[in-house]
Amino acid sequence: QIRLPIVVIGGGLTAIDTATESLAYYAIQVEKFLARYEALDERPFWNAEEQAIAQEFIAHARALRSASPSERLSLLKSWGGSTIAYRRRMIDSPSYTLNHEEVEKALEEGITFAEGLSPTRIEVDEFGHARAVQFINSEKQPIVLPARSVLIAAGTQPNTVLAREEGVSLALDGKYFQACDENGVPVKPERHSAKPKDVQVLLHRRPDGRFMSFFGDLHPSYFGNVVKAMGSAK
């Protein structure tokens, strides 16, 4: 589920892709939501949180439905749009040095590139969801960007910091998360194989029987590049 504003933390080509695709996806998501809502025979029961999100989606979808292509982009930006937050200058970013044309096209599609920002904290609302990201800029001054969706596209090593968060109990297997089977028993997935014989994607079994799963660079079978990450998602 994507909500606006979107903040993408990173500076590589994956950050560019994430920012542009998430903004494009948002419009599709809310329009599908409205179409399904209009097809219902009776209104569903929503709690306070669901009600707020649903009304947000419905209002945005109706505005997009009646807008021209140029107006659609203006609407998306007016609702917060999609911002890439990078710790250095744009011209120093991997995306710019590797393919500046892709950065240029992303800016044409309405993406904002915020330079010199290092994240320090994510603020949450009364439901525990993101509402803003706090940064320190290059002058060591605090900056706050509103954010309902925070997407991390930074680094080339598995980010297992979640396992060290207070109140979270996740096991590690070296630099990766520890996989488990359907009984919650630890297993060792095949390393660096885009097509492992046994696909082990379960990460943690909760006391109520539900599972957390993991994929992409967090997974030892699919670590390394975007193609493997997409394969793991599939």
N, C-alpha and C positions, 0 to 999 in steps of 0.2 A: 504494500500500500504506500503510494507516494502522496505527500501533501506539500503544498507550497507555503513558504519559500523553501527552496532546496539549497543546501550548502554542500559542496564537494571539496573535501580536503585532499590536496595533492597538486602535482604540477606536470605530470606526464601525459602521454597520449591517452592512457586509460582514464585519467581525470577528465580530459576533453570529451571522450566518448560518453562517460558517465553523465556529465552535465548536459550534453545535448540530447542524449537518448532518454534520460529521465524526464526532461521537460516535454519532449514529444510524447512520451508515454503518458504523462499526466492528463493531457487533453483526451487521449483515447480512453483512459481509465474512467474519467468522470462521465464521458458521453455514453460509455457502455453501462455505467451505473444508472444513469438517468433512464436509458432505454429499458433496462430490466425493472426499474422502479415503476415506470409507467405501465408495464405489462402485468404487474401484480393485481390480483383480484381484491386483495385487502392489504391494508398497510401493516407492515411487520411491527413487532414490539421491539423498540430500541431503548437501551438505557441512556443516561444523560450524555455519556461520551459518544456513543454511536449516533445519537440524534444530532449532535453538533457536527460531526464529520459528514453525516448523510446530507444535512441541509447545506453544508459548504459545497459538497460535490454537486448537488442538484442545482444550486444557484450558479455555479461556475459553468456547468454543462449547458444550461439554458442560455447563458450569455454567449458561450462559444457557438452554440447552434445557430444563432441569428447573426453572427459576425462574419465579415469578409476575411480572407486570408491575412491581410495586413492588420486588421483589427484583432484577430486572434492572438497574434504575437504581442500586441500592445496589452491585451487583457492579461495574458500569462505573466508579462513583466510587471503589470500593476498589482498582481496578487503576490509578488515576491520573486517570481522567476527562478533562475538557476545561477548560482554564483560559485566560481572556483576560488578557493582561498589557498594561496601559495605562500610559503615562508620567505621566498626571495622575489626578485623582479621577474616579470613575465619573460623578458629577453634572456634570462638565465635559466628558465625552466626547461626540463627535458623535452617537453612537447614542442616548444618554440625552436630549440636547437635541432631537433630531429625532423620536424615537419611544420614550419611556420605557416604554411598554407592551410593546414588543418585548423590551426588556432584562429586564423583569419576567418575561415568559414564558420567556425563556432561563434565568433563574435557577431557575424552577420545573422546568425540564427537566434540572436538575443541573449547569448550567454555573457555574464559579467565576470571579468577576471580581477580579483582583488589581490594586490601584491603586498608582500612584506608582512604577512599575518601568520603567527604561530598559535595554534589552538591551546587553550589552557583549561577549559571547562565547558561542559554542555549543560545548559539550564533545562529543567523539565517543568511541565505543567502539573496540575493537580491529579492527572491520570498517569503520571510517570513517563509521558512522551516528550520528546524534544520540543522546545519552543525557541531556543536561541543558542548560539555558540559564542563563548568569550574567547577573545584573542589578545595577544600582545603584538603591537606593530613594531616596525624597525626602530622607532624612537622610544620603545619600551612603554608605550601608552596603551591602556586597555581599549579594546574595540569590541563591540557586541553586534553580531549579525543575527537577525531573526531567522529561525530555521525550524520547520516542521519535519523536514527530512534531512538527515545528516549521513552522507555517504563517504566512506574512507577509500581513497584511491592513492595510497602512499606506501612506498617501501617495497623492497623485493624479497623480504623475509617474512615468514608466517608471523602474524601479529597475534600472539597468545596472551596478551595483557589481560584479557577477560578472566583467565584462570587465576589471576592474582588479585582480582577485585574483591573487596570486602563483601561477604555474604554469598559468594559464588564458589561452588565446589566442583571444579573440573580438573581431571587428571591430565598430565602431560606425558608424551612419549618422545623424549629428546626435545627437539625444537618444534614439534608438532603437538596437536591435541591427541589424546589417547582415544582410539576408536574402541567400540564395544559391539557385541553381537546383540541379538534380539532378547537375550536374557540379562543384558547388562554386563556380561563378562568381557574383560579386556581382550582385544585381538590386535594383531599386527597386519595392517593392509600392505599389499605389495607396493614397494617403493618405486616412485618415478615411472609409473606405467600408466599410460593414458587409457589402456584397455586391460585392467586387471582381471584375472580369472574369477576372483570373488570380489564383488564390489561391496566394500565395507564403508558405509557413510554415516553410521550412527555414532554419536559422540557421548551421550550421557543419558542414562535412564533415571527419570524422576521418580520419587516415591509413589506418585499416583499412577505410574505406569506409562506416562507419556515420555517421548524421547526428544532430545535435541539432535539435529544432524549437522554435518559440516561438509564443505566442498571447496573447490578452488585451491588457492595457495595455502589454505589452512590444512589441506589434506595431503598426506605424504605420497599418495598415488598421483595426484594431479598438480603438484607444485611445479612452478616453472614458467608458465606463460598463459596468455589469455585463451589460446586454443584448447589447452588442457582443462582450464577452468570451465569453459563453456561445455566441454565434453562431460565434465563431472556433474554439471547442473542437469544436463540431459539424462 
